[in-house]
């Protein structure tokens, strides 16, 4: 299995209900592909050390579990992903970094 782990950082505070909706929107789109075997998302737990992050502070972490590289490549091209991103970026700008890896 390949894991696609995304760290999402909203540029400013996002209401918790909106964050939950954002994560639900991603989950729905990804799970509807039939290519994603597992989906997990959690909010970042803030600590004092976050003030010293050299890049950005996470808002949430999302992890997809996929069977193989073909499945991973397919989710990057799923219809609706660009629109979902643009819709949320217009409301609450954010940044994302990710890593593709085997189980830790």
Secondary structure, 3 states (H helix, E strand, C coil): CEEEEEEEEECCCCCHHHHHHHHHHHHHHHHCCCCEEEEEEEECCCCHHHHHCCCCCCCEEEEEEECCHHHHHHHHCCCCHHHHHHHHHHHCCEEEEEEEECCC
